[in-house]
Amino acid sequence: MASDRIRHVSLSSVSLPLDVPVSDAKVLTGRQKPMTEIAFLFAEISTEDGHEGVGFSYSKRAGGPAQYAHAKEVGENLLGQDPSDIGKVYDTLLWAGASVGRSGVATQALAAIDIALWDLKAKRAGLPLAKLLGAYRDSVRTYNTSGGFLHAPIEEVKERAAKSLADGIGGIKIKVGQPDMKEDLRRLAAVREHIGADTPLMVDANQQWDRPAALRFGRAVEELGLVWIEEPLDAYDAEGHAQLAAALDTPVATGEMLSSVAEHVRLIEARAADIIQPDAPRVGGITPFLRLATLADHAGLQLAPHFAMEIHLHLAAAYPREPWVEHFEWLNPLFNERLETRDGRMVVPDRPGLGFTLSEQCRKWAVDGVEFGKA
């Protein structure tokens, strides 16, 4: 049987406005400004036999235009390729941009394309992506983050936590890492009291502590039974994370800011985390994410991918150990479909592929675009 070929590629740069400016500890410590929008790179790929796939990458704050620019430079190399040969295609695109490396923007630009090819492959098989990969479960434990940011007053955080739980979400994560640790502890205690001792609760410091402060916080909250303390230290401080993980009963989670498999390997080898949090768009797509997941499982690590639940639900469902997936409703306006949560879990959709189509609103938010091949 003759193989199918890629005949058309559409790349678009989309700016998603947020309803309110968002602040975590990086804002309160003066390192960043409040986030008002998220930049997306969408790739839509179609083949001679009429199959289609869609994928995306993203950047919070700076970087989105750079991702789009790089994808635009290498995108034409997709034409005529067999869409089933995802590894081969990935290597072709890597070599097309070899002089700018294999991490960061260079591979985040490829992530949208790689994810679109996996979406296409699963759609052609008539399977949800999780099933194509080999699912271990049909739903994944889920926790909400979007209601726990530091710009929100504590009463609002409590109200949104209660609503998330009522909507079938299983756990709550709130942001910490403010200059005044006592305020973090006050907010955390208020949320724990509000949601009860048995509801899974996590915290995220967004890399804002040094080693002594992280240890002090970790010891102060041991009795709260947190599921994990996330990004207590600089993302690249593998040694510090390892020391902290060894010193605390509360699990340590990190990895979301790393932009390659190689960077995660350093975490794994240093035993720097109990829970690893890779982000498929940030590490270069599903192809490198799967390599990383194999290494993480071999090391006995739990998995809780960062953001992009539309992608990570499928990848988490295919991880051998019981994982978590992060619930953010921010991306809902980009898609026509919605994910279901019930009984503390997010349900893998039965739609083929990732199970999403781009909304008209998403297309209206496009700020640039390019096409290759014949539509």
Steps between C-alpha positions, in 0.01 A plus 500: 500500500637841403576728791318824556680833461474844659357743246414810705626670815347805666679680783336776701606726785210559739480734799259386772396786733445411865190624681707661778875560541652199675770517769704227666803535726724610212289816475494568873879467519540746211640256244207518260197712420144363530407273211227638274515264201645172376660462157420181308648338194248276323591249230235347275617220271305323225594211273432385146257239633300765684621443857550799728672579828533804724757577768621795699786645697487809717697761687406700806639853467791526253582233240185440297608694188836321508329159502288600204799641310701180540208277402446718193862450395497121524133425422539450126716192570180316597359492149514157339593323824318191622301624804535159666878538519481740793851429628652544158308823444615630838864433416457674163373813673773484764768491233334784311562719804801322646708813558253634761510184709262238635326675785301814575338691216667279238309190609194673645436616142510137389266392781188635329587303185590183688177512700299556181657188346409290805146642489479409131630149559246430773215646293594281206489198732162614633633504857547756777871576525518332842373175348745522212787541748374216719287636783513366855180679599200683356517790744773679695507664842469875452568812703422865434763775495328795334305595814802521730713785365640770725314791342176354639387584855484198727119503511493474121753216509281311748186556293666382181644197675153402618360547149777287346426217740127530430579477127663160548864606530691299757770728642594864550834672445577849624793729435753587770847658499412853607768718662318450834489128568259554789241621249549181295444290811191700593341456156592132491349433842181679397462287188576176685234583760251592227535187284558254783786278606429222250492707180828482304684834531818614326709819506718662234778749582601566136874481581500792743676356806863437576599170660462607867161663441369197314605273784338727760174505307505127439547425869229750597236330283581131556192454720266629226543183293571675170513287186809691395704821521560620144800692367637601841837592345646619173401252232862419419612439860488121484732461799288729719180321402661167580607619846151635567326184380720293730431725800120521476218250531291715265578409138684753282382566144677690223589497129247722325753768402751261346508505122661171399522135591867547585415756767249261655758222496709711736205520741439127481863403549531733801181359657392863514125442505242248613258624234617613158303767313604513134311712250470346152493832310799624699719192451433484127182297459358156565793315343757625756240490780456124447876446527500698823201311640681169449799629696278638777313173538826304510611728786174437688378858478144623506381718212302825506540680165483879497214700341352411154251244634369453145827322417617372837180314587584249228867474597418457868244230421778307326748522792541178700483661846187679620555865393337839543392746229473875556163667438506845340191637328700783339529323163128423467429790258749353251303178445147389419510204741528473878654244733287326762589478869320278749578327827836674522619387159526633145346268243688409182267600214386229260557731203787398268839666542528769762128552453503874429421734213594868485223748572413798284608722787843338493534586132392859566780535755765406240762772458705333225489190282663316212410203279709248309377267226156456351191541717 
